[in-house]
Amino acid sequence: MALIGEVFVADILGKTVLDPRGEEIGRVRDVVVEGGALFPRAVGLFLEKKKSPRYLPWEDLAIFNRRIISSRKLEGEVSEGSPSGDRLLIVKDILDKQIVDINGAKVVRVNDVRLTEEGGAAYVTDVDVGMRGILRRLGIERRGDAFFETIRHPLRHQLISWQFIQPLEPRLDRLTLSVSRDAVSGLHPADIAQIMSDLAPEERQDFFEKLDLETAAEALHELEPAVQADLIAEMDKEQAADIIEQMPPDEAADVIADLPAEKAQELLQLMEKEEAADIHELLSHEEDTAGGLMTNEYLAWPPGLTVGESLERFKAEAHEIEHVYYIYVVEEEKLLGVVGLRDLLTEEPRKPLAEVMHTKLKTARPETGQETVAELISKYNLLALPVVDEEERLLGVVTVDDVVDLLLPPASRRKRRKM
């Protein structure tokens, strides 16, 4: 069967299905799917001709896409009747249903369903909960898209993967998120952010405020700046400050920079002095420089510390830092050298760091441009680049993940405001 990529159900509803001779078998009224797997598989089409129901099994389809649907069977060979009651009908059982969280709070409505091809079969992979789905149902998606482009407010797809939802039994009048708020912390922060991005603003706020602090902090960084600012602005200021304190300083600075100045200062005043000072320091640098990219969270120890002592200290301190690639050796705040984690595991425990550190260092100044930073990290295969001042005092480090974001900028790239 010829299936082209992916199909939204709204694009095929009412479409004529033809037999091999070009005669009409009926018009599509529903798509029948069966569960039992992560993504429900399409098993047939529910057709209607002259008000008589017909059922066309999926294996009898010859072509299925948004432009042409045809059958291997002749018109007279397609039997009347409906699919068995133990299978889901996309229009009847999924479209226009509410997606609710596990505790029963209303979230959003399913406006359309996406079928995606794999191995000649079609699976329900996503539900559309946004404006695009509504316009598609009305048959005016293209015109609506052009209108919103004209007013400089382009419509984005608002899709929730089927893996995050499941029908509530025994009634199929609503759907549910497949994980509760208590269990949502087990998801990757990017997946949590995806779910939140597709929720209505009120439900998103409620969802976010009920996450534990650590999960909320991780998910917040994955959201677009405008969404971040809205969430923090609407929260209780004490709770907002607690969440931002959980974030690495560079990520926290990104969030603070997108808030109104008055709100930003209010939250900084509520934070622990040390965390607030770290964020203030980062905000003082231009966003497109090493100072704007760096984090001031790193491990820096004196040259006289032994390898064995360093390992013990590493176990105690490393869990507080998001990314640890190197141990920086400093004396009176000046950078002397760097020790890789491999060195800590393979060198003699009694050796001081001064004897195992690498002293041929590549560094950047705070004002070094972000393109130069990226070139240095790429050219010398570094996992992190130290940032030092004129007197070689260590100020922070730019990690390789920050450079990846720079070279492949996500839609949520922040524009940091100086404070």
Backbone torsions as a table, in degrees:
resi	resn	phi	psi	omega
1	MET	NA	140.6	179.7
2	ALA	-90.5	105.5	176.2
3	LEU	-117.8	128.2	-175.6
4	ILE	-102.4	102.6	170.1
5	GLY	60.2	-96.9	-176.1
6	GLU	-141.9	153.8	-177.2
7	VAL	-139.4	132.9	169.8
8	PHE	-88.2	136.6	-175.2
9	VAL	-59.2	-36.6	-179.6
10	ALA	-59.7	-27.6	-178.9
11	ASP	-74.6	-17.9	-176.4
12	ILE	-112.0	-9.3	179.9
13	LEU	-64.6	131.3	-178.7
14	GLY	82.4	-3.6	-179.2
15	LYS	-73.5	142.0	179.9
16	THR	-74.8	134.6	174.9
17	VAL	-103.5	126.3	-176.1
18	LEU	-105.6	152.1	173.6
19	ASP	-92.3	179.0	-176.6
20	PRO	-59.1	-22.3	179.7
21	ARG	-92.7	0.9	179.7
22	GLY	87.6	8.9	178.7
23	GLU	-86.2	146.6	-178.2
24	GLU	-73.7	129.1	174.3
25	ILE	-91.4	-36.9	-178.5
26	GLY	165.5	179.0	177.8
27	ARG	-111.1	144.4	-176.2
28	VAL	-67.5	124.0	176.3
29	ARG	-111.7	-22.2	-179.4
30	ASP	-166.8	161.9	175.2
31	VAL	-116.5	129.5	-176.7
32	VAL	-96.8	130.7	179.9
33	VAL	-130.6	158.0	175.9
34	GLU	-126.6	146.5	-178.4
35	GLY	-88.3	-149.5	-179.6
36	GLY	94.2	-6.3	177.9
37	ALA	-136.4	176.3	-178.7
38	LEU	-59.3	-40.3	178.2
39	PHE	-120.8	125.7	179.8
40	PRO	-59.3	140.0	-178.4
41	ARG	-100.8	136.4	176.7
42	ALA	-70.5	130.7	-178.0
43	VAL	-119.9	-5.5	178.6
44	GLY	174.3	172.2	177.3
45	LEU	-115.9	137.4	173.6
46	PHE	-95.4	113.2	-176.1
47	LEU	-108.3	167.6	174.9
48	GLU	-142.9	132.9	175.8
49	LYS	-138.6	121.6	-177.6
50	LYS	51.6	45.1	177.8
51	LYS	65.9	10.8	176.5
52	SER	-102.7	129.4	-179.7
53	PRO	-76.1	143.1	176.3
54	ARG	-136.0	150.9	-179.7
55	TYR	-124.2	122.8	179.7
56	LEU	-113.5	107.8	179.2
57	PRO	-59.9	149.8	-176.4
58	TRP	-58.9	-36.6	-178.0
59	GLU	-68.0	-14.6	178.8
60	ASP	-91.2	-0.3	176.9
61	LEU	-79.7	140.2	175.8
62	ALA	-100.4	-44.3	178.4
63	ILE	-134.4	136.0	177.5
64	PHE	-143.3	106.7	171.8
65	ASN	-155.6	-177.9	-173.7
66	ARG	-69.2	-15.7	-178.0
67	ARG	-101.1	-39.7	-175.2
68	ILE	-134.6	133.9	170.5
69	ILE	-129.4	122.6	-179.7
70	SER	-137.4	158.5	-176.1
71	SER	-112.3	151.9	172.2
72	ARG	-75.8	-25.6	-177.1
73	LYS	-88.2	151.6	173.9
74	LEU	-74.4	160.3	-176.5
75	GLU	-54.2	-41.7	-177.8
76	GLY	-73.8	-11.3	-177.8
77	GLU	-93.7	-8.3	-179.7
78	VAL	-86.9	121.9	-174.1
79	SER	-80.7	153.2	173.7
80	GLU	-78.6	165.1	177.7
81	GLY	122.8	170.9	-177.5
82	SER	-115.1	159.9	176.6
83	PRO	-67.9	161.1	179.7
84	SER	-63.1	152.6	-173.0
85	GLY	-72.3	-8.2	-177.5
86	ASP	-90.5	6.8	178.8
87	ARG	-110.7	156.3	-179.0
88	LEU	-85.4	140.5	170.2
89	LEU	-107.9	125.4	-174.2
90	ILE	-60.6	-47.7	-178.3
91	VAL	-68.0	-45.8	-175.3
92	LYS	-73.2	-40.5	-169.4
93	ASP	-105.4	-14.8	-175.0
94	ILE	-121.8	-48.8	-178.8
95	LEU	-59.0	139.0	177.6
96	ASP	69.6	4.9	176.7
97	LYS	-81.1	151.5	178.3
98	GLN	-83.1	139.2	168.5
99	ILE	-95.0	122.9	-178.3
100	VAL	-120.0	156.9	174.3
101	ASP	-79.8	172.7	-172.1
102	ILE	-64.1	-20.7	-179.4
103	ASN	-91.2	1.3	173.4
104	GLY	95.6	7.1	179.7
105	ALA	-81.6	134.4	-180.0
106	LYS	-64.1	138.5	-179.1
107	VAL	-120.6	-82.4	-176.5
108	VAL	-141.8	171.4	-178.9
109	ARG	-109.5	144.2	177.3
110	VAL	-79.3	115.4	-179.3
111	ASN	-96.6	-23.3	178.2
112	ASP	-162.8	168.4	-178.6
113	VAL	-132.1	136.3	179.5
114	ARG	-102.6	130.6	172.8
115	LEU	-102.5	133.3	-178.3
116	THR	-123.0	137.7	-177.3
117	GLU	-78.6	139.9	169.5
118	GLU	-155.0	117.5	178.9
119	GLY	61.3	34.2	179.0
120	GLY	83.3	-4.8	177.3
121	ALA	-106.6	164.5	178.5
122	ALA	-119.8	135.6	-177.0
123	TYR	-125.8	146.5	171.3
124	VAL	-74.8	110.3	-177.3
125	THR	-109.1	-27.8	-176.2
126	ASP	-148.3	155.2	169.0
127	VAL	-116.0	140.9	-179.9
128	ASP	-96.1	120.9	-178.7
129	VAL	-114.0	12.9	-175.2
130	GLY	-108.1	-173.7	-178.9
131	MET	-64.6	-32.9	179.0
132	ARG	-57.3	-41.5	179.9
133	GLY	-62.1	-39.5	178.8
134	ILE	-65.8	-46.9	-179.9
135	LEU	-62.8	-36.6	178.5
136	ARG	-65.1	-40.4	177.9
137	ARG	-62.5	-34.0	-179.4
138	LEU	-83.5	-7.3	-179.9
139	GLY	78.5	19.6	-176.5
140	ILE	-127.9	29.6	-177.3
141	GLU	-60.7	-44.0	-176.8
142	ARG	-65.1	-44.7	179.0
143	ARG	-65.5	-41.7	178.9
144	GLY	-63.8	-39.5	178.8
145	ASP	-61.6	-44.0	179.9
146	ALA	-63.6	-39.0	179.4
147	PHE	-63.1	-47.3	-178.2
148	PHE	-69.0	-29.3	173.4
149	GLU	-65.3	-39.1	-179.0
150	THR	-62.3	-38.9	-179.3
151	ILE	-90.0	13.3	176.2
152	ARG	59.0	39.7	175.4
153	HIS	-136.9	65.4	-173.6
154	PRO	-58.2	141.7	179.7
155	LEU	-78.8	131.5	175.1
156	ARG	-105.2	156.8	177.0
157	HIS	-70.2	135.3	175.6
158	GLN	-118.8	88.3	-175.0
159	LEU	-113.4	140.6	171.7
160	ILE	-116.9	124.6	179.9
161	SER	-62.0	140.8	179.7
162	TRP	-59.6	-25.5	-178.6
163	GLN	-63.1	-18.4	-179.3
164	PHE	-94.4	-3.6	-178.0
165	ILE	-131.0	160.9	177.8
166	GLN	-156.6	150.1	178.4
167	PRO	-67.2	142.2	172.2
168	LEU	-81.1	135.2	179.2
169	GLU	-106.5	152.0	0.4
170	PRO	-85.4	-12.1	-177.7
171	ARG	-85.5	147.5	178.5
172	LEU	-112.6	37.4	-180.0
173	ASP	-92.8	0.2	176.6
174	ARG	-160.9	164.5	179.7
175	LEU	-118.4	168.6	-179.9
176	THR	-137.1	149.2	168.3
177	LEU	-61.5	138.3	-173.2
178	SER	-76.4	-6.0	176.4
179	VAL	-129.0	147.0	177.9
180	SER	-82.9	169.7	177.1
181	ARG	-63.2	-30.9	178.7
182	ASP	-68.3	-32.4	-177.1
183	ALA	-94.0	-9.2	-173.2
184	VAL	-65.0	-22.5	179.6
185	SER	-64.6	-16.2	177.6
186	GLY	-77.5	-13.8	178.1
187	LEU	-78.8	156.8	173.6
188	HIS	-66.0	141.9	179.9
189	PRO	-52.2	-35.4	178.9
190	ALA	-65.5	-34.7	178.0
191	ASP	-70.6	-38.9	177.2
192	ILE	-63.1	-43.0	179.2
193	ALA	-62.6	-36.5	178.8
194	GLN	-63.0	-45.1	178.8
195	ILE	-61.5	-46.8	-177.8
196	MET	-63.3	-38.1	-178.1
197	SER	-63.5	-26.3	-177.0
198	ASP	-92.8	0.6	179.8
199	LEU	-91.2	156.0	172.5
200	ALA	-63.2	150.3	-175.2
201	PRO	-52.1	-42.3	-178.6
202	GLU	-65.6	-42.9	-179.9
203	GLU	-70.5	-34.8	177.8
204	ARG	-62.1	-42.9	179.8
205	GLN	-62.7	-45.1	-179.8
206	ASP	-63.5	-43.5	179.2
207	PHE	-60.3	-47.7	-175.5
208	PHE	-64.9	-42.7	-175.5
209	GLU	-69.0	-16.6	179.8
210	LYS	-97.3	0.8	173.3
211	LEU	-75.9	153.0	173.8
212	ASP	-70.0	161.4	-171.5
213	LEU	-57.6	-44.6	-177.3
214	GLU	-65.4	-44.9	179.3
215	THR	-64.6	-41.8	179.0
216	ALA	-61.1	-42.4	-179.6
217	ALA	-63.9	-42.1	-179.3
218	GLU	-67.8	-41.0	-179.1
219	ALA	-70.5	-35.5	-177.1
220	LEU	-58.1	-40.3	-177.6
221	HIS	-65.0	-25.4	-176.8
222	GLU	-83.9	-9.9	-176.7
223	LEU	-87.6	160.7	177.2
224	GLU	-67.0	148.7	-176.8
225	PRO	-52.6	-41.2	-178.7
226	ALA	-64.6	-37.9	178.6
227	VAL	-69.0	-42.1	176.5
228	GLN	-55.1	-51.0	-176.8
229	ALA	-60.9	-40.9	179.7
230	ASP	-63.9	-44.2	-178.6
231	LEU	-62.6	-48.1	-177.4
232	ILE	-67.6	-38.6	-177.7
233	ALA	-64.9	-31.1	-177.2
234	GLU	-89.3	-8.5	-175.2
235	MET	-84.2	161.8	166.3
236	ASP	-59.0	131.4	-171.8
237	LYS	-62.9	-32.9	178.2
238	GLU	-65.9	-43.8	179.1
239	GLN	-65.9	-40.8	179.0
240	ALA	-61.6	-43.6	179.4
241	ALA	-63.8	-38.8	178.7
242	ASP	-63.1	-40.4	179.5
243	ILE	-66.2	-45.5	-178.5
244	ILE	-64.6	-33.7	176.5
245	GLU	-62.7	-26.3	-179.3
246	GLN	-76.6	-15.6	-175.4
247	MET	-85.5	151.9	171.0
248	PRO	-58.3	149.0	-174.1
249	PRO	-55.1	-40.4	-177.9
250	ASP	-67.9	-37.6	177.6
251	GLU	-70.2	-40.0	178.3
252	ALA	-62.9	-39.1	179.1
253	ALA	-63.5	-37.3	177.6
254	ASP	-61.3	-42.8	-179.2
255	VAL	-67.6	-48.4	-179.0
256	ILE	-59.0	-38.1	-176.6
257	ALA	-65.5	-23.3	-178.9
258	ASP	-91.2	-1.0	179.4
259	LEU	-91.0	156.1	171.0
260	PRO	-56.0	144.8	-174.0
261	ALA	-54.7	-41.3	-178.9
262	GLU	-63.8	-43.5	178.9
263	LYS	-66.1	-41.0	-180.0
264	ALA	-60.7	-46.6	-179.9
265	GLN	-64.8	-37.4	179.3
266	GLU	-61.8	-43.9	-179.5
267	LEU	-69.5	-40.0	179.2
268	LEU	-61.6	-36.2	179.3
269	GLN	-68.5	-25.6	179.6
270	LEU	-84.7	-14.9	-177.2
271	MET	-83.2	162.6	173.9
272	GLU	-58.2	142.9	-174.0
273	LYS	-58.2	-39.0	-177.5
274	GLU	-66.4	-45.8	179.4
275	GLU	-64.5	-41.7	179.8
276	ALA	-63.8	-38.1	179.6
277	ALA	-65.3	-40.1	178.0
278	ASP	-60.6	-42.9	-179.1
279	ILE	-68.1	-43.3	177.5
280	HIS	-56.8	-41.8	-179.1
281	GLU	-62.2	-44.1	-178.9
282	LEU	-68.0	-36.3	-179.2
283	LEU	-68.5	-15.6	-178.4
284	SER	-78.3	-9.9	-177.7
285	HIS	-100.8	150.3	175.7
286	GLU	-65.1	143.0	-173.0
287	GLU	-64.9	-29.2	-175.4
288	ASP	-96.4	29.6	178.7
289	THR	-124.1	170.9	176.9
290	ALA	-59.2	-38.0	177.8
291	GLY	-63.3	-35.7	178.9
292	GLY	-75.0	-25.7	-179.6
293	LEU	-89.1	-24.5	-168.8
294	MET	-75.3	162.2	167.5
295	THR	-114.5	146.7	176.9
296	ASN	-102.0	26.8	173.2
297	GLU	-108.3	110.8	-178.8
298	TYR	-159.6	171.1	177.6
299	LEU	-103.4	121.8	-179.5
300	ALA	-136.1	120.3	-175.1
301	TRP	-128.5	160.7	-177.1
302	PRO	-73.0	155.5	-176.4
303	PRO	-66.1	-22.9	-178.8
304	GLY	-80.3	-10.5	179.2
305	LEU	-67.1	135.4	-179.2
306	THR	-80.7	165.1	177.4
307	VAL	-60.5	-43.2	179.1
308	GLY	-62.4	-44.7	177.7
309	GLU	-64.1	-35.6	179.4
310	SER	-65.0	-39.4	178.3
311	LEU	-62.0	-43.1	179.3
312	GLU	-65.2	-42.0	179.0
313	ARG	-67.1	-35.7	178.7
314	PHE	-59.8	-43.9	179.8
315	LYS	-61.0	-32.1	-176.6
316	ALA	-84.1	-29.5	-170.3
317	GLU	-110.9	-24.0	-171.0
318	ALA	-66.0	-29.4	-176.8
319	HIS	-66.6	-14.5	179.7
320	GLU	-83.6	-8.1	-173.5
321	ILE	-116.4	136.7	-174.6
322	GLU	-64.3	-52.0	-178.4
323	HIS	-126.0	123.1	177.2
324	VAL	-122.7	112.5	179.9
325	TYR	-113.8	-31.2	-176.8
326	TYR	-139.3	159.4	167.5
327	ILE	-104.3	125.2	179.9
328	TYR	-95.1	133.2	-178.2
329	VAL	-99.1	118.3	-176.0
330	VAL	-130.9	152.6	174.5
331	GLU	-140.7	123.2	-174.6
332	GLU	52.4	43.6	177.8
333	GLU	70.9	-5.5	-179.7
334	LYS	-86.3	137.6	-178.6
335	LEU	-78.5	121.5	180.0
336	LEU	-103.1	-35.1	-176.2
337	GLY	-174.4	-176.4	-178.5
338	VAL	-139.0	144.2	179.0
339	VAL	-122.1	125.3	177.0
340	GLY	-76.3	157.5	179.6
341	LEU	-63.3	-32.3	177.5
342	ARG	-61.9	-38.6	178.8
343	ASP	-61.2	-40.0	-179.9
344	LEU	-62.3	-31.8	-176.6
345	LEU	-86.7	-22.8	-173.6
346	THR	-108.8	-19.6	-177.1
347	GLU	-81.4	159.9	177.8
348	GLU	-60.8	126.2	-175.5
349	PRO	-56.6	-26.5	-176.3
350	ARG	-83.7	-12.2	-179.2
351	LYS	-69.2	139.3	173.9
352	PRO	-75.5	158.0	179.5
353	LEU	-59.9	-29.4	-179.6
354	ALA	-59.8	-27.3	-178.0
355	GLU	-88.6	-16.0	-176.8
356	VAL	-114.5	-7.9	-175.8
357	MET	-74.3	153.9	175.3
358	HIS	-94.6	129.2	-173.3
359	THR	-107.1	-11.3	176.4
360	LYS	-85.0	89.4	-169.6
361	LEU	-103.3	147.6	168.8
362	LYS	-105.2	125.5	-177.4
363	THR	-132.6	171.2	176.2
364	ALA	-134.8	154.3	171.4
365	ARG	-88.4	158.4	-179.9
366	PRO	-56.8	-32.6	-177.1
367	GLU	-87.0	-2.0	178.2
368	THR	-58.5	132.9	-177.8
369	GLY	-65.4	152.5	-175.7
370	GLN	-65.1	-30.5	177.9
371	GLU	-65.1	-41.4	178.1
372	THR	-64.6	-40.6	177.2
373	VAL	-59.1	-46.4	-179.9
374	ALA	-61.9	-41.2	-179.9
375	GLU	-63.7	-41.2	-179.8
376	LEU	-64.4	-46.2	-179.0
377	ILE	-64.5	-40.1	-179.9
378	SER	-70.9	-46.6	-176.0
379	LYS	-63.2	-40.9	-175.2
380	TYR	-102.4	12.8	176.4
381	ASN	52.1	47.3	-178.3
382	LEU	-90.1	149.8	172.3
383	LEU	-93.8	-19.9	176.7
384	ALA	-158.2	147.2	-179.1
385	LEU	-119.8	120.3	179.1
386	PRO	-71.3	145.1	177.8
387	VAL	-113.3	123.8	-175.0
388	VAL	-128.1	159.2	176.2
389	ASP	-91.6	-170.4	-176.3
390	GLU	-62.5	-25.3	-179.2
391	GLU	-98.7	17.2	177.8
392	GLU	64.1	23.9	174.1
393	ARG	-80.5	133.6	-176.3
394	LEU	-74.3	123.6	-178.5
395	LEU	-105.3	-31.7	-176.8
396	GLY	176.9	-176.4	178.5
397	VAL	-137.5	143.8	171.9
398	VAL	-100.8	119.1	-177.5
399	THR	-90.4	160.6	-174.2
400	VAL	-63.2	-29.5	179.6
401	ASP	-66.4	-30.2	176.2
402	ASP	-68.8	-33.4	179.3
403	VAL	-73.8	-36.1	176.1
404	VAL	-60.8	-44.1	176.6
405	ASP	-60.2	-33.9	-178.8
406	LEU	-72.0	-44.5	-177.2
407	LEU	-74.8	-32.3	177.1
408	LEU	-121.7	72.3	-169.4
409	PRO	-62.5	124.9	175.8
410	PRO	-75.2	165.9	179.5
411	ALA	-61.5	-22.5	-175.1
412	SER	-96.4	20.5	178.9
413	ARG	-56.7	127.1	-174.4
414	ARG	-80.5	151.5	168.9
415	LYS	-111.3	102.7	-173.5
416	ARG	-80.4	132.6	177.4
417	ARG	-94.9	135.9	176.1
418	LYS	-71.6	146.1	178.6
419	MET	-125.8	NA	NA
